[in-house]
Amino acid sequence: MKLALLVTAFLSATLFAAEEKQEETTQVNAANEVAVIKTSEGDMVVQFWTDAAPNTIENFKKLARSGFYNGTIFHRIVKGFMIQGGDPNSKDPNKENRYGQGGPGYKIKAEFNAHPHERGVISMARESDPDSAGSQFFICLAPERRLDGQYTTFGKLIKGDDVLGKIGDMPVSMANGERSKPTKRIVIEKIDIVPADSVK
């Protein structure tokens, strides 16, 4: 009887340890994931700042994994400032007058942090309400310190700065009172969430 109890206790402890190890591995893997933004102009790789905006990052990963961003475009390019994308309305050229207004159907809370807006930094676009971000994001073309503490930064490019520059230099025309409408569709073909060590 004692032997049976001992065996049961040992098996339980082993199972618990295995579950703990699996959970730890999952957390480590999640922390080491990057986003590969595959565009019609080339790929950009984003390293996440998990210490700064965990909920924002999880939302971005969830949308990316579901294919939400597939076929959207960078609908807004402001020279020397940023490129903006992630609006589901931008999948349809017939909805051009509604570009910049779309989202996932919910809003997420802001996670303002100490990471500054510099070239290559990815940050959440929003309306006037700080807690109104959803799916749209922008990537800075230059330092924009006036945005610090006002928009949620959550990562930075570690590859593809040349692609960022290429997109940022695309010809644009007037739209909504600013020169920011790309004259060609710059498509986000998909966003893959992958282990960092898989990106060469």
Backbone as JSON, one array per atom type, in Angstrom:
{
  "sequence": "MKLALLVTAFLSATLFAAEEKQEETTQVNAANEVAVIKTSEGDMVVQFWTDAAPNTIENFKKLARSGFYNGTIFHRIVKGFMIQGGDPNSKDPNKENRYGQGGPGYKIKAEFNAHPHERGVISMARESDPDSAGSQFFICLAPERRLDGQYTTFGKLIKGDDVLGKIGDMPVSMANGERSKPTKRIVIEKIDIVPADSVK",
  "N": [[0.84, -1.21, 0.0], [1.89, 1.25, 0.92], [3.94, 1.45, -0.89], [2.54, 1.72, -3.29], [1.29, 4.17, -2.85], [3.54, 5.76, -2.72], [4.56, 5.5, -5.32], [2.45, 6.67, -6.75], [2.56, 9.27, -5.73], [5.09, 9.98, -6.64], [4.73, 9.86, -9.43], [2.8, 11.85, -9.75], [4.24, 14.1, -8.91], [6.22, 14.11, -10.87], [4.68, 14.54, -13.18], [3.6, 17.05, -12.59], [5.94, 18.55, -12.53], [6.7, 18.28, -15.2], [4.59, 19.6, -16.47], [4.97, 22.14, -15.46], [7.45, 22.71, -16.57], [6.77, 22.67, -19.27], [5.01, 24.81, -19.38], [6.75, 26.86, -18.71], [8.51, 26.74, -20.88], [6.77, 27.45, -22.95], [6.23, 30.1, -22.24], [8.79, 31.21, -22.46], [9.25, 30.76, -25.19], [7.19, 32.34, -26.3], [8.04, 34.85, -25.49], [10.25, 35.1, -27.03], [9.41, 35.4, -29.61], [9.04, 36.81, -32.9], [7.71, 39.18, -35.29], [7.14, 38.73, -38.68], [6.68, 40.83, -41.15], [5.33, 40.55, -44.13], [5.49, 42.12, -47.12], [4.43, 43.62, -50.25], [6.64, 44.92, -51.07], [8.77, 43.79, -49.87], [10.25, 42.18, -46.92], [9.8, 42.89, -43.41], [11.09, 42.67, -40.13], [9.93, 42.48, -36.87], [10.9, 42.98, -33.57], [9.49, 42.26, -30.48], [8.6, 44.31, -27.62], [8.22, 42.93, -24.89], [8.24, 43.59, -22.23], [7.06, 46.01, -22.05], [4.49, 46.38, -23.3], [2.51, 44.12, -22.98], [-0.21, 43.26, -23.4], [-0.99, 44.61, -25.71], [0.8, 43.49, -27.52], [0.0, 40.78, -27.45], [-2.53, 41.06, -28.58], [-1.88, 41.96, -31.15], [-0.42, 39.74, -32.1], [-2.44, 37.8, -32.03], [-4.27, 38.76, -33.95], [-2.6, 38.7, -36.19], [-2.0, 35.96, -36.41], [-4.52, 34.96, -37.0], [-4.9, 35.76, -39.55], [-5.9, 38.21, -40.03], [-4.61, 40.57, -40.92], [-3.86, 39.95, -43.48], [-3.66, 40.92, -46.82], [-4.32, 43.55, -46.31], [-3.35, 47.04, -46.6], [-0.6, 49.42, -46.55], [-1.97, 52.23, -45.97], [-1.52, 54.87, -45.48], [1.01, 57.18, -45.79], [3.27, 59.31, -44.48], [5.65, 61.46, -45.36], [8.91, 61.29, -44.01], [7.9, 60.84, -41.52], [5.96, 58.6, -40.8], [4.69, 55.26, -41.66], [1.5, 53.85, -42.13], [-0.72, 51.16, -41.36], [-2.9, 48.22, -41.34], [-5.66, 48.42, -41.38], [-8.7, 46.84, -41.89], [-10.54, 47.69, -43.8], [-9.0, 48.49, -45.9], [-8.5, 46.35, -47.51], [-10.25, 46.31, -49.55], [-10.49, 48.03, -52.49], [-12.72, 49.52, -53.18], [-13.58, 50.66, -50.86], [-12.15, 52.88, -50.32], [-12.66, 55.49, -49.4], [-13.1, 55.03, -46.77], [-10.79, 54.24, -45.62], [-8.59, 53.95, -42.89], [-10.48, 54.02, -40.96], [-11.25, 51.56, -40.07], [-11.31, 48.51, -38.02], [-10.86, 45.81, -35.6], [-13.31, 45.45, -34.42], [-13.38, 45.87, -31.77], [-11.87, 47.6, -28.97], [-8.65, 48.26, -27.48], [-6.91, 48.73, -24.35], [-4.7, 51.44, -23.69], [-1.14, 51.16, -23.42], [0.98, 52.94, -22.51], [4.46, 53.65, -22.46], [8.01, 53.64, -21.6], [9.56, 53.38, -23.87], [10.85, 55.11, -26.59], [9.57, 56.84, -29.55], [11.19, 56.11, -32.3], [13.08, 55.84, -35.39], [11.91, 53.02, -37.13], [10.46, 52.0, -35.04], [7.5, 50.38, -33.94], [4.13, 51.21, -33.4], [0.89, 51.69, -31.88], [-1.84, 52.89, -33.75], [-4.48, 55.24, -33.11], [-7.66, 56.74, -32.09], [-8.87, 59.91, -30.81], [-9.4, 59.2, -28.17], [-7.42, 57.72, -25.72], [-7.66, 54.98, -25.23], [-8.44, 53.65, -27.61], [-7.29, 52.11, -29.57], [-7.02, 49.42, -31.99], [-6.55, 47.56, -34.38], [-4.96, 48.92, -36.16], [-1.71, 50.13, -36.96], [1.45, 51.9, -36.81], [4.65, 52.56, -38.3], [7.56, 54.16, -37.46], [9.36, 56.56, -39.41], [11.27, 58.25, -38.66], [12.72, 59.8, -35.69], [10.17, 60.61, -33.37], [9.52, 62.22, -30.95], [7.48, 63.68, -29.81], [5.32, 62.06, -29.74], [5.73, 60.31, -27.72], [4.59, 58.63, -24.84], [2.02, 59.11, -25.57], [1.11, 57.39, -27.46], [1.03, 53.83, -27.93], [3.96, 52.23, -27.98], [5.4, 49.18, -29.13], [7.41, 47.58, -30.11], [10.28, 47.06, -32.32], [11.87, 47.37, -35.53], [14.11, 44.82, -36.52], [15.1, 43.86, -38.75], [14.95, 44.73, -42.21], [15.02, 47.49, -42.62], [15.66, 48.75, -44.96], [13.47, 48.13, -46.53], [11.46, 49.45, -45.14], [12.34, 52.08, -45.62], [12.04, 52.17, -48.39], [9.25, 51.9, -48.7], [8.49, 54.17, -47.3], [9.38, 56.12, -49.03], [7.7, 56.04, -51.15], [5.71, 57.46, -53.82], [3.2, 59.88, -53.06], [-0.17, 61.21, -52.82], [-2.62, 63.86, -52.3], [-4.86, 63.48, -49.56], [-7.6, 63.65, -47.44], [-6.82, 66.21, -46.56], [-4.05, 66.04, -46.21], [-0.82, 65.23, -47.58], [-0.59, 62.11, -48.17], [-1.52, 59.79, -49.32], [-0.75, 56.79, -50.78], [0.32, 56.29, -54.15], [0.26, 53.83, -55.27], [-0.81, 50.47, -54.45], [0.42, 49.21, -51.51], [0.89, 46.27, -50.35], [0.21, 44.35, -47.43], [1.01, 41.27, -47.31], [0.98, 39.11, -45.55], [1.34, 38.51, -42.0], [3.64, 36.88, -40.19], [4.06, 35.12, -37.15], [6.83, 34.1, -35.56], [9.49, 32.0, -34.13], [12.27, 33.8, -32.83], [14.85, 32.86, -33.37], [14.54, 31.63, -35.76], [14.69, 33.36, -37.76], [16.86, 34.49, -40.06]],
  "CA": [[0.0, 0.0, 0.0], [2.78, 2.41, 1.0], [4.67, 1.51, -2.16], [1.6, 2.24, -4.3], [1.12, 5.61, -2.58], [4.81, 6.39, -3.08], [4.61, 5.54, -6.79], [1.46, 7.67, -7.17], [3.1, 10.59, -5.37], [6.22, 10.24, -7.54], [4.18, 10.13, -10.76], [2.14, 13.17, -9.67], [5.31, 15.12, -8.86], [6.86, 14.12, -12.2], [3.72, 15.15, -14.1], [3.53, 18.48, -12.24], [7.2, 19.15, -12.98], [6.65, 18.32, -16.67], [3.65, 20.66, -16.85], [5.63, 23.4, -15.13], [8.5, 22.92, -17.57], [6.11, 22.98, -20.54], [4.49, 26.18, -19.26], [7.92, 27.75, -18.75], [8.99, 26.73, -22.26], [5.8, 28.22, -23.74], [6.43, 31.51, -21.93], [10.07, 31.61, -23.05], [9.05, 30.81, -26.63], [6.36, 33.5, -26.61], [8.86, 36.04, -25.29], [11.27, 35.13, -28.09], [8.79, 35.44, -30.94], [9.1, 38.05, -33.66], [6.73, 39.27, -36.37], [7.69, 38.95, -40.02], [5.66, 41.53, -41.95], [5.64, 40.29, -45.53], [4.8, 43.11, -47.94], [4.7, 43.57, -51.69], [7.92, 45.59, -51.29], [9.81, 43.07, -49.12], [9.92, 41.78, -45.55], [10.32, 43.61, -42.24], [11.0, 41.82, -38.94], [9.73, 43.26, -35.66], [11.15, 42.39, -32.26], [8.51, 42.82, -29.54], [9.01, 44.74, -26.28], [7.24, 42.27, -24.01], [8.25, 44.25, -20.92], [6.41, 47.32, -22.11], [3.08, 46.39, -23.75], [2.16, 42.71, -23.2], [-1.57, 43.07, -23.94], [-0.95, 45.1, -27.1], [1.54, 42.49, -28.3], [-0.85, 39.6, -27.59], [-3.58, 41.4, -29.52], [-1.25, 42.0, -32.48], [-0.12, 38.35, -32.47], [-3.72, 37.11, -32.26], [-4.78, 39.21, -35.24], [-1.69, 38.21, -37.23], [-2.18, 34.49, -36.55], [-5.84, 34.68, -37.57], [-4.92, 36.21, -40.94], [-6.62, 39.5, -40.08], [-3.86, 41.58, -41.67], [-3.57, 39.49, -44.85], [-4.33, 41.67, -47.88], [-4.48, 44.98, -45.99], [-2.27, 47.82, -47.21], [-0.15, 50.65, -45.87], [-2.86, 53.19, -46.64], [-1.13, 56.25, -45.16], [2.45, 57.4, -45.71], [3.62, 60.72, -44.3], [7.1, 61.52, -45.6], [9.74, 61.69, -42.88], [7.16, 60.66, -40.27], [5.6, 57.21, -40.54], [3.8, 54.52, -42.57], [0.4, 53.32, -41.31], [-1.49, 50.07, -41.97], [-3.68, 47.4, -40.41], [-7.1, 48.67, -41.48], [-9.34, 45.83, -42.75], [-11.23, 48.34, -44.92], [-8.06, 48.7, -47.0], [-8.46, 45.17, -48.39], [-11.2, 46.55, -50.64], [-10.29, 49.34, -53.12], [-13.99, 50.25, -53.23], [-13.81, 51.31, -49.55], [-11.04, 53.83, -50.13], [-13.09, 56.65, -48.61], [-13.18, 54.63, -45.36], [-9.48, 53.82, -45.14], [-8.22, 54.61, -41.64], [-11.59, 53.98, -40.02], [-11.58, 50.18, -39.74], [-10.66, 47.85, -36.9], [-11.3, 44.43, -35.36], [-14.63, 45.39, -33.79], [-13.2, 46.13, -30.33], [-10.75, 48.5, -28.65], [-7.78, 47.79, -26.39], [-6.43, 49.79, -23.47], [-3.36, 51.94, -23.97], [-0.04, 50.74, -22.55], [2.05, 53.9, -22.72], [5.66, 53.16, -21.79], [9.21, 54.48, -21.71], [10.24, 53.21, -25.16], [10.56, 56.28, -27.43], [9.26, 56.7, -30.97], [12.37, 56.33, -33.13], [12.96, 55.16, -36.69], [11.76, 51.57, -37.04], [9.59, 51.62, -33.91], [6.1, 50.13, -34.28], [3.26, 51.78, -32.37], [-0.53, 51.55, -32.22], [-2.62, 54.07, -34.15], [-5.71, 55.35, -32.32], [-8.45, 57.97, -32.23], [-8.53, 60.86, -29.74], [-9.45, 58.47, -26.91], [-6.2, 56.91, -25.58], [-8.0, 53.55, -25.22], [-9.25, 53.39, -28.81], [-6.54, 51.33, -30.56], [-7.62, 48.13, -32.3], [-5.65, 46.78, -35.23], [-4.08, 49.76, -36.97], [-0.4, 50.42, -36.38], [2.34, 52.67, -37.68], [6.09, 52.36, -38.1], [8.18, 55.48, -37.6], [10.43, 56.77, -40.38], [12.23, 59.14, -38.01], [12.34, 60.02, -34.29], [8.96, 61.44, -33.18], [9.43, 62.24, -29.49], [6.21, 64.31, -29.39], [4.33, 60.99, -29.59], [6.06, 59.5, -26.55], [3.6, 58.74, -23.77], [0.71, 59.39, -26.15], [0.79, 56.22, -28.29], [1.64, 52.63, -27.37], [5.04, 51.57, -28.71], [5.46, 47.79, -28.66], [8.5, 46.83, -30.73], [11.14, 47.78, -33.26], [12.43, 46.57, -36.62], [15.48, 44.32, -36.4], [15.47, 43.59, -40.14], [14.05, 45.33, -43.2], [15.02, 48.96, -42.62], [15.67, 49.18, -46.36], [12.08, 48.01, -47.0], [10.78, 50.59, -44.51], [12.73, 53.27, -46.37], [11.44, 52.08, -49.74], [7.82, 52.21, -48.55], [8.41, 55.57, -46.88], [9.71, 56.99, -50.17], [6.7, 55.88, -52.22], [4.99, 58.68, -54.18], [1.9, 60.03, -52.4], [-1.0, 62.32, -53.27], [-3.41, 64.45, -51.23], [-6.03, 62.75, -49.04], [-8.05, 64.17, -46.13], [-6.09, 67.41, -46.17], [-2.6, 65.84, -46.08], [-0.22, 64.47, -48.67], [-0.26, 60.84, -47.51], [-2.15, 58.65, -49.99], [0.17, 56.16, -51.74], [-0.22, 56.22, -55.51], [0.1, 52.41, -55.59], [-1.16, 49.66, -53.28], [1.54, 48.54, -50.85], [0.12, 45.23, -49.68], [0.7, 43.47, -46.37], [0.55, 39.96, -47.78], [0.69, 38.38, -44.31], [2.26, 38.74, -40.89], [3.92, 35.6, -39.53], [4.66, 35.16, -35.81], [7.77, 32.97, -35.59], [10.59, 32.08, -33.16], [13.31, 34.74, -33.26], [16.03, 32.2, -33.9], [14.25, 31.09, -37.11], [14.89, 34.47, -38.71], [18.3, 34.66, -40.33]],
  "C": [[0.87, 1.26, 0.0], [3.55, 2.61, -0.31], [3.81, 2.12, -3.26], [1.42, 3.74, -4.12], [2.38, 6.38, -3.0], [4.93, 6.56, -4.59], [3.67, 6.61, -7.32], [1.99, 9.08, -6.92], [4.23, 10.97, -6.32], [5.74, 10.61, -8.94], [3.53, 11.51, -10.82], [3.17, 14.29, -9.71], [5.98, 15.25, -10.22], [5.98, 14.84, -13.22], [3.64, 16.65, -13.88], [4.78, 19.2, -12.75], [7.23, 19.3, -14.5], [5.75, 19.44, -17.16], [4.27, 22.03, -16.62], [6.67, 23.76, -16.18], [7.91, 23.32, -18.91], [5.61, 24.42, -20.53], [5.61, 27.19, -19.37], [8.44, 27.87, -20.17], [8.09, 27.57, -23.14], [6.01, 29.71, -23.53], [7.72, 32.03, -22.56], [9.93, 31.75, -24.56], [8.26, 32.05, -27.05], [7.17, 34.79, -26.51], [9.89, 36.19, -26.41], [10.69, 35.14, -29.49], [8.97, 36.81, -31.59], [8.0, 38.02, -34.72], [7.46, 39.53, -37.67], [6.56, 39.54, -40.86], [6.06, 41.39, -43.42], [4.82, 41.24, -46.4], [5.16, 42.93, -49.42], [6.03, 44.23, -52.03], [9.07, 44.89, -50.58], [9.37, 42.82, -47.69], [10.55, 42.71, -44.52], [10.11, 42.7, -41.03], [10.95, 42.7, -37.7], [10.05, 42.43, -34.43], [10.21, 43.07, -31.27], [9.17, 43.25, -28.22], [8.01, 44.19, -25.27], [7.18, 42.89, -22.62], [7.36, 45.48, -20.88], [4.91, 47.27, -22.4], [2.59, 44.98, -24.02], [0.78, 42.49, -23.82], [-1.66, 43.52, -25.4], [-0.28, 44.07, -28.0], [0.69, 41.24, -28.52], [-1.98, 39.85, -28.59], [-3.05, 41.39, -30.96], [-0.97, 40.58, -32.98], [-1.4, 37.59, -32.82], [-4.28, 37.47, -33.63], [-3.92, 38.67, -36.39], [-1.91, 36.72, -37.49], [-3.51, 34.13, -37.2], [-5.94, 35.08, -39.04], [-5.62, 37.54, -41.14], [-5.93, 40.52, -40.98], [-3.62, 41.2, -43.13], [-4.36, 40.3, -45.89], [-4.64, 43.11, -47.55], [-3.3, 45.73, -46.64], [-1.75, 48.87, -46.23], [-0.88, 51.78, -46.59], [-2.45, 54.65, -46.42], [0.39, 56.32, -45.0], [2.71, 58.9, -45.6], [5.14, 60.81, -44.33], [7.85, 62.01, -44.36], [9.08, 61.48, -41.53], [6.87, 59.19, -40.01], [4.8, 56.6, -41.7], [2.76, 53.83, -41.69], [-0.37, 52.25, -42.06], [-2.33, 49.36, -40.92], [-5.17, 47.62, -40.42], [-7.74, 47.63, -42.42], [-10.11, 46.43, -43.92], [-10.32, 48.44, -46.14], [-7.89, 47.47, -47.89], [-9.28, 45.41, -49.65], [-10.99, 47.94, -51.24], [-11.56, 50.18, -53.19], [-14.33, 50.97, -51.93], [-12.77, 52.38, -49.26], [-11.43, 55.03, -49.28], [-13.24, 56.32, -47.12], [-11.86, 54.09, -44.83], [-9.11, 54.63, -43.89], [-9.3, 54.54, -40.59], [-11.89, 52.57, -39.5], [-10.8, 49.63, -38.55], [-11.23, 46.46, -36.71], [-12.68, 44.31, -34.73], [-14.56, 45.56, -32.28], [-12.01, 47.08, -30.16], [-9.91, 47.89, -27.53], [-7.26, 48.99, -25.59], [-5.0, 50.17, -23.85], [-2.36, 51.36, -22.97], [1.16, 51.65, -22.82], [3.27, 53.47, -21.89], [6.86, 54.05, -22.11], [9.96, 54.33, -23.02], [9.87, 54.36, -26.09], [10.21, 55.91, -28.87], [10.5, 57.11, -31.77], [12.17, 55.63, -34.46], [12.88, 53.65, -36.47], [10.89, 51.1, -35.9], [8.16, 51.45, -34.4], [5.23, 50.54, -33.11], [1.81, 51.68, -32.84], [-1.14, 52.9, -32.62], [-3.91, 54.08, -33.32], [-6.46, 56.62, -32.67], [-8.06, 58.89, -31.07], [-8.56, 60.22, -28.35], [-8.2, 57.59, -26.8], [-6.46, 55.4, -25.65], [-8.82, 53.15, -26.43], [-8.48, 52.64, -29.91], [-7.24, 49.99, -30.8], [-6.67, 47.25, -33.08], [-4.65, 47.64, -35.99], [-2.8, 50.12, -36.22], [0.38, 51.31, -37.33], [3.78, 52.37, -37.32], [6.78, 53.68, -38.41], [9.31, 55.48, -38.64], [11.55, 57.63, -39.8], [11.83, 59.28, -36.54], [11.15, 60.98, -34.2], [8.67, 61.5, -31.67], [8.14, 62.88, -28.98], [5.12, 63.26, -29.19], [4.56, 60.15, -28.33], [5.06, 59.73, -25.43], [2.2, 59.03, -24.24], [0.19, 58.21, -26.98], [1.58, 55.03, -27.76], [2.68, 52.04, -28.31], [5.12, 50.13, -28.21], [6.54, 46.94, -29.35], [9.29, 47.68, -31.7], [11.67, 46.83, -34.33], [13.85, 46.12, -36.28], [16.0, 43.9, -37.78], [14.48, 44.3, -41.05], [13.99, 46.84, -43.18], [15.02, 49.5, -44.05], [14.26, 49.13, -46.96], [11.24, 49.16, -46.42], [11.06, 51.87, -45.28], [12.1, 53.31, -47.75], [9.96, 52.45, -49.69], [7.64, 53.68, -48.19], [8.66, 56.56, -47.99], [8.72, 56.87, -51.33], [6.02, 57.21, -52.54], [3.61, 58.7, -53.51], [1.16, 61.23, -52.99], [-1.83, 62.82, -52.08], [-4.59, 63.56, -50.86], [-6.35, 63.3, -47.67], [-7.18, 65.34, -45.63], [-4.6, 67.23, -45.95], [-2.08, 65.02, -47.26], [0.26, 63.14, -48.1], [-0.83, 59.61, -48.2], [-1.19, 58.04, -51.01], [-0.47, 56.05, -53.12], [-0.29, 54.78, -56.03], [-0.2, 51.64, -54.31], [0.09, 48.93, -52.76], [0.92, 47.51, -49.91], [0.9, 44.53, -48.57], [0.16, 42.09, -46.72], [0.17, 39.07, -46.6], [1.68, 38.81, -43.24], [2.43, 37.41, -40.16], [4.53, 35.87, -38.15], [5.52, 33.91, -35.68], [8.81, 33.11, -34.49], [11.7, 32.99, -33.71], [14.49, 34.05, -33.89], [15.8, 31.55, -35.27], [14.45, 32.14, -38.19], [16.38, 34.72, -38.86], [18.62, 36.08, -40.73]]
}
